[in-house]
């Protein structure tokens, strides 16, 4: 089994683009049935607003100190990156929020075997529909639409579970050298970050496969 940790955040457009590139890499990987993906939480704005605040275009100018040309370049690059994989992104008008609870939902979805459709729906809700995913009701509705049991989500809100999982992912990211998303760690190798192409991701998978074969030969 090849275990792959993928750190992500819902508010990161490159993470959604990365899901498309990852799927393309897996299609070409001969041992795809041996790959176990573990989605890992990485909060880009921990402690950020629970409700939608400034549009990203305003955040870039007021918080990041970007001038108009720099902000426009970011928008153009993200938009082009999305279109290359069939996604119509609207980076100027998204409103970043605290994704802690969204990560809890994804962890629950992973436990229930529906992480992929739930993550896809959350990405679309934020980047296309501009849904207010900082509100637990909206998170619940969105994840339930993608197949996650509504009662299980509501039980998580009542009991406070999966919060420690998100915090543990944060600590694991620090130990693995993750400082940006998306980041990929195949097996026990050091994590690699960035908007990796399908070819890049396929190379990581082959390295993980070869590493596993060598380990098996030594045992």
N, C-alpha and C positions, 0 to 999 in steps of 0.2 A: 504494500500500500504506500502511495506517495501522498504525504500530508502537506497541504498547502494552506498557509495562513494568509489571508488577504485583509489588510486594514483599509477601511473606507470611512467616508462620512456622507450622509445624505445630501448635504449642501454642496458637495464637490462635483462639478459637472464631469471632470476627468474620471471620477470613479464610475459614473454611469457609462461613459464612453469605454472605460476599461472593462466593463462587463461584456460588451460586444467583442472587444479584442480577445478577451479570455475565452469566450465561446468559440471564436474562430480558431484560436490556437488548439483548443481541445478537439475540435473536429479533425485536425490533422495529426493528433498525437495517437500513436498506435496503442498505447496503454491507458487510454482515457478512462476505462472502467476501473482502473486501479488508483485513480486520483480522488482523494477526500479533501474537499474544500471546507475550511473553517473561517467564516466571516468574523473579522475582529473590529471592534469599535475604536475609532479615533476621532475625538471631538475637535473640530477645527476652531470652534469658539466656545470652549467650556465656560459656563456661567453667563452665556449670552442671554438675549431676551427670550422669554417664553412665548411672547406674541410677536408677530412680524414687526420689525422696526424699519430702518432705512432700506431702500432698494440698494442692491449691490453697487449700482453705478454711483450712488451717493456715498456708500461706505468706502469705495476706492478713493474717492476724492477727499473725504473728510477725515477718515481714520487711517488710511494707508498713505496719504499724501501724494497720490497720483495726480498728474496734470491731465488735461483732456486727451492729449495724444496717447499717453500711457494707458488710460482707461479704455479708450477706443480700441487700442491694440489688443488688450485682453479680451474684450468682447468679440472682436473679429476672429481671434485665434480659437476661442471656445466654440463660437458658432461654426467655424469651418471644421473643427475637430468633430463636432456633433454630426454635421451633414455627411462627413466621410463615412460614418457608420450608420446613417439612416435616422439620426435624431435631429429634430428641429428644436434647438435650445434657445432660451430667451435670457441670457445671462445678465442683461442690464436690469431686468425687472424682478428677479428673485429677491426675497427678503430673508437673509440669514437669521437663524434662530438657534436656541440651545437644543442640540440633538440627543441629549442624554436619554430621554424616554424613548425616542425613536430607535436608539440602539438596543434598548431593552426589548422592544417589540421584535427586532430582527433576531435577537438571541433566542427568544421564545419560538419564533418561526423556525429557526435552525433545529431546535430540539424536536419540533413537530414535523420536520422534513419538508417544510414549505418556504425555506429561506429565499430561494431564487425568485418565485413569483411575488412574494411579499416585498422583497427589496426592489424589484422592478416596478411594482406599483407605487412604492414610496418615492422612488426617483421621479417617476412621471408626475405624481401628485405635486411634488415640490417644483421641479424644473419646467413643467409645461402648464399644469393646472393652477400653480401658485396657491396651493392649499395651505391652510394654517396648521401645519403639523406640530406646532408647539402646544396645541390643545389636545389633551388625551382623547377627547371624543372623536376628533378628526382622525387621530392616529388609529383608534379602534375601528372606525368605519372603513378606513382605507385598507388596513391589514385584513379585515374580515372580507372585504371585496375580493382579496387575492387568495382567500382560502384558509386563513388562520382562524381558529375557533374563537368566536367572540367571547364566550364564557371564560375561556382560558386567559384572554387578554384582561378582562375585567377582574378576574381573580388576581392577576399579577398586580394591577393597580391597588387592590385592597391589601395585599400582603407585602408589597414592597420588594418582591423577589426580582432577580436578575440585575439589580442595581450593582451588587458586588461584582458581577460578571463584567460589567462595563468598566468598572474601576480596575479590575484585574487586567483587562485588555490594555488599559492605559499604561499600567506598569510593565506589561509584557512588551509593549511597543518601545518603551524606553530601553529595556534590556536588549531588544533586537536591533536597536539603532534606527528606529522609525521616527522620522521627523516630518514627513509629508505623506499625502495619500494621492492615488492609491499606492500601496506598498505590498510586495509579494515576498513571502518566505517559503521556499520549497525545501521540505525536509528540515535539516538542522542548519542549513546555510544562512548566511547573513541576508537580511531583507534587502530587496532592491525596490527603489521608489521611482515613480514617474509615469508619464503617459506612454507606457511600453506598447510597441506594436505587436501584432500576432506573432511575427517572426521572433521578436525578443522573448515573448512569453513561451513560445514553443521551445526555444533554446534552454530556458530555465527548467522546463519540464523534462527535457532530455538529460540535462545535468542531474536533476533529481533522480531520474530513472537509473542512470549510470552509477550514481552514488549508492543507490539501494542495491544494485547488483553486486557492486564491489563489497558492500557490507555483508551481503548474504554469502559471498564467496569466502569471507574471513571467518564466518561463524562455524 
